[in-house]
């Protein structure tokens, strides 16, 4: 079953050995990126925790930024409409320039976060779908709480394997702003790699994090997303 996935956030954190921040080198990087539309950040800010480049985004709550801290580079694109390919190009473009500018020898760790929304096909209320269809919880099981839950979800952690050192932490829950939608977040954690040769590996890990959500998480949900005989999903009665 194919879902209309709406990805609302990409985050990437590339850890490296602690290094002094050289504001001049990063300011020169900001000037270089400014002339490249797909990589440009309009604002440059020195802050107590590090150096931040940001874009002004009209969408409420949206963030477009890259931050340079003493031990990591952080990328955030939230509610900006970027695809995983576009986010990957931004990460690559910045890293290809900041690695020689700061002489970064290796990434000591990598973490990528993908957040998406999707709507069940046969349930109007995502709480109903996750609780009744996925977790097989009857409303009577929640009676000890003496109130219906406003949010329902589950968390799954998939540890590293000998043949696969990646770790995925998957969160699936109802979306507070719209009970019809399911919020899915996947956090992919990966080991070290040498820079700059490892940039391709970093981007492949971003794609793997996205694919784990887009393919495996949706395949899991699709197993439960079908009409029910008593029709609770169709009625939209939720867990009350």
VEXVO-965815 format. One record per residue (C-alpha): residue number from 1; residue in one letter; x, y, z. Coordinates in steps of 0.05 Angstrom, whole numbers, plus 5000, padded with zeros to 4 digits. Example, Ala and Ser with C-alpha at 12.3 -4.5 7.8 and 13.67 -1.06 7.14 Angstrom:
ATOM  resi  resn     X     Y     Z
ATOM     1     A  5246  4910  5156
ATOM     2     S  5273  4979  5143
This chain:
ATOM  resi  resn     X     Y     Z
ATOM     1     X  5000  5000  5000
ATOM     2     X  5029  5067  4979
ATOM     3     X  5020  5127  5024
ATOM     4     X  5026  5200  5008
ATOM     5     X  5086  5215  5052
ATOM     6     X  5095  5288  5071
ATOM     7     X  5164  5298  5099
ATOM     8     X  5165  5357  5146
ATOM     9     X  5237  5357  5173
ATOM    10     X  5308  5334  5158
ATOM    11     X  5363  5341  5209
ATOM    12     X  5436  5319  5204
ATOM    13     X  5490  5321  5257
ATOM    14     X  5562  5306  5238
ATOM    15     X  5607  5299  5299
ATOM    16     X  5682  5311  5296
ATOM    17     X  5740  5319  5345
ATOM    18     X  5733  5383  5387
ATOM    19     X  5764  5442  5351
ATOM    20     X  5767  5517  5363
ATOM    21     X  5718  5556  5322
ATOM    22     X  5752  5602  5273
ATOM    23     X  5700  5655  5259
ATOM    24     X  5738  5684  5200
ATOM    25     X  5742  5618  5163
ATOM    26     X  5667  5605  5172
ATOM    27     X  5651  5676  5153
ATOM    28     X  5689  5666  5088
ATOM    29     X  5649  5602  5078
ATOM    30     X  5585  5641  5088
ATOM    31     X  5606  5691  5035
ATOM    32     X  5622  5634  4986
ATOM    33     X  5555  5599  4998
ATOM    34     X  5517  5664  4992
ATOM    35     X  5529  5665  4916
ATOM    36     X  5503  5593  4907
ATOM    37     X  5427  5594  4909
ATOM    38     X  5417  5521  4929
ATOM    39     X  5468  5528  4986
ATOM    40     X  5459  5600  5008
ATOM    41     X  5445  5622  5079
ATOM    42     X  5426  5695  5087
ATOM    43     X  5444  5707  5160
ATOM    44     X  5509  5697  5198
ATOM    45     X  5507  5697  5274
ATOM    46     X  5561  5689  5327
ATOM    47     X  5530  5659  5390
ATOM    48     X  5556  5632  5456
ATOM    49     X  5545  5560  5433
ATOM    50     X  5575  5568  5364
ATOM    51     X  5565  5600  5296
ATOM    52     X  5499  5596  5259
ATOM    53     X  5478  5609  5187
ATOM    54     X  5403  5615  5176
ATOM    55     X  5351  5631  5124
ATOM    56     X  5288  5670  5137
ATOM    57     X  5228  5625  5120
ATOM    58     X  5156  5651  5114
ATOM    59     X  5124  5586  5139
ATOM    60     X  5109  5591  5214
ATOM    61     X  5155  5546  5254
ATOM    62     X  5201  5533  5194
ATOM    63     X  5276  5529  5203
ATOM    64     X  5332  5529  5152
ATOM    65     X  5400  5530  5184
ATOM    66     X  5470  5502  5191
ATOM    67     X  5507  5509  5257
ATOM    68     X  5581  5501  5272
ATOM    69     X  5597  5479  5343
ATOM    70     X  5664  5460  5373
ATOM    71     X  5651  5385  5361
ATOM    72     X  5598  5381  5306
ATOM    73     X  5563  5410  5246
ATOM    74     X  5486  5411  5250
ATOM    75     X  5439  5418  5191
ATOM    76     X  5364  5433  5201
ATOM    77     X  5310  5439  5148
ATOM    78     X  5241  5439  5180
ATOM    79     X  5178  5456  5142
ATOM    80     X  5217  5483  5083
ATOM    81     X  5193  5433  5031
ATOM    82     X  5261  5403  5014
ATOM    83     X  5264  5332  4987
ATOM    84     X  5315  5283  5014
ATOM    85     X  5356  5293  4950
ATOM    86     X  5356  5369  4959
ATOM    87     X  5374  5363  5032
ATOM    88     X  5431  5315  5014
ATOM    89     X  5458  5364  4962
ATOM    90     X  5458  5419  5015
ATOM    91     X  5495  5375  5065
ATOM    92     X  5546  5355  5012
ATOM    93     X  5556  5425  4986
ATOM    94     X  5570  5454  5055
ATOM    95     X  5613  5396  5079
ATOM    96     X  5656  5397  5015
ATOM    97     X  5674  5469  5033
ATOM    98     X  5678  5467  5109
ATOM    99     X  5721  5405  5114
ATOM   100     X  5782  5437  5081
ATOM   101     X  5767  5505  5112
ATOM   102     X  5769  5476  5183
ATOM   103     X  5815  5417  5166
ATOM   104     X  5766  5366  5194
ATOM   105     X  5800  5297  5194
ATOM   106     X  5741  5251  5207
ATOM   107     X  5669  5246  5229
ATOM   108     X  5669  5212  5297
ATOM   109     X  5595  5198  5291
ATOM   110     X  5534  5213  5248
ATOM   111     X  5461  5222  5263
ATOM   112     X  5404  5236  5215
ATOM   113     X  5332  5250  5232
ATOM   114     X  5273  5246  5184
ATOM   115     X  5202  5267  5205
ATOM   116     X  5142  5254  5161
ATOM   117     X  5066  5253  5162
ATOM   118     X  5018  5204  5130
ATOM   119     X  4944  5189  5133
ATOM   120     X  4916  5119  5144
ATOM   121     X  4871  5097  5086
ATOM   122     X  4815  5066  5127
ATOM   123     X  4815  5105  5192
ATOM   124     X  4795  5177  5204
ATOM   125     X  4830  5181  5271
ATOM   126     X  4903  5161  5276
ATOM   127     X  4896  5147  5351
ATOM   128     X  4842  5096  5335
ATOM   129     X  4884  5064  5281
ATOM   130     X  4947  5059  5324
ATOM   131     X  4912  5036  5387
ATOM   132     X  4859  4989  5359
ATOM   133     X  4888  4964  5294
ATOM   134     X  4963  4964  5307
ATOM   135     X  4967  4952  5382
ATOM   136     X  4900  4915  5390
ATOM   137     X  4879  4957  5450
ATOM   138     X  4805  4959  5467
ATOM   139     X  4778  5024  5495
ATOM   140     X  4761  4988  5559
ATOM   141     X  4835  4974  5571
ATOM   142     X  4845  5049  5581
ATOM   143     X  4790  5057  5633
ATOM   144     X  4840  5061  5692
ATOM   145     X  4863  5128  5665
ATOM   146     X  4791  5154  5668
ATOM   147     X  4801  5196  5606
ATOM   148     X  4817  5182  5532
ATOM   149     X  4888  5195  5509
ATOM   150     X  4900  5257  5467
ATOM   151     X  4962  5225  5436
ATOM   152     X  4977  5151  5423
ATOM   153     X  5040  5120  5395
ATOM   154     X  5096  5070  5400
ATOM   155     X  5172  5071  5396
ATOM   156     X  5215  5017  5365
ATOM   157     X  5291  5014  5369
ATOM   158     X  5329  4970  5320
ATOM   159     X  5400  4959  5347
ATOM   160     X  5464  4948  5309
ATOM   161     X  5479  4880  5277
ATOM   162     X  5547  4849  5261
ATOM   163     X  5533  4858  5187
ATOM   164     X  5499  4926  5196
ATOM   165     X  5528  4976  5246
ATOM   166     X  5470  5025  5238
ATOM   167     X  5420  5038  5293
ATOM   168     X  5349  5063  5279
ATOM   169     X  5301  5092  5330
ATOM   170     X  5231  5096  5302
ATOM   171     X  5174  5135  5333
ATOM   172     X  5103  5127  5307
ATOM   173     X  5047  5167  5339
ATOM   174     X  4985  5207  5326
ATOM   175     X  4997  5279  5305
ATOM   176     X  4974  5330  5356
ATOM   177     X  4958  5384  5305
ATOM   178     X  4915  5338  5262
ATOM   179     X  4887  5273  5291
ATOM   180     X  4876  5245  5221
ATOM   181     X  4952  5243  5209
ATOM   182     X  5006  5197  5235
ATOM   183     X  5073  5227  5255
ATOM   184     X  5132  5183  5239
ATOM   185     X  5203  5199  5260
ATOM   186     X  5265  5158  5246
ATOM   187     X  5332  5173  5278
ATOM   188     X  5391  5138  5245
ATOM   189     X  5457  5134  5283
ATOM   190     X  5521  5113  5249
ATOM   191     X  5594  5104  5265
ATOM   192     X  5655  5144  5245
ATOM   193     X  5684  5156  5176
ATOM   194     X  5745  5190  5146
ATOM   195     X  5735  5258  5114
ATOM   196     X  5730  5282  5060
ATOM   197     X  5729  5213  5028
ATOM   198     X  5670  5193  5071
ATOM   199     X  5621  5246  5047
ATOM   200     X  5589  5197  5000
ATOM   201     X  5581  5148  5058
ATOM   202     X  5548  5203  5099
ATOM   203     X  5497  5217  5045
ATOM   204     X  5484  5143  5035
ATOM   205     X  5468  5138  5110
ATOM   206     X  5419  5197  5103
ATOM   207     X  5385  5159  5046
ATOM   208     X  5382  5096  5088
ATOM   209     X  5350  5133  5146
ATOM   210     X  5298  5162  5098
ATOM   211     X  5286  5095  5064
ATOM   212     X  5276  5059  5131
ATOM   213     X  5218  5106  5144
ATOM   214     X  5191  5112  5074
ATOM   215     X  5194  5038  5058
ATOM   216     X  5198  4995  5121
ATOM   217     X  5156  5037  5170
ATOM   218     X  5101  5047  5119
ATOM   219     X  5101  4972  5101
ATOM   220     X  5092  4957  5175
ATOM   221     X  5033  5005  5181
ATOM   222     X  5001  4979  5117
ATOM   223     X  4994  4910  5148
ATOM   224     X  4941  4938  5195
ATOM   225     X  4909  4990  5150
ATOM   226     X  4847  4955  5124
ATOM   227     X  4772  4961  5136
ATOM   228     X  4749  4932  5202
ATOM   229     X  4688  4889  5209
ATOM   230     X  4656  4931  5264
ATOM   231     X  4678  4995  5230
ATOM   232     X  4710  5036  5286
ATOM   233     X  4759  5065  5237
ATOM   234     X  4704  5087  5190
ATOM   235     X  4662  5120  5244
ATOM   236     X  4718  5164  5270
ATOM   237     X  4697  5150  5342
ATOM   238     X  4769  5148  5367
ATOM   239     X  4785  5118  5435
ATOM   240     X  4729  5149  5474
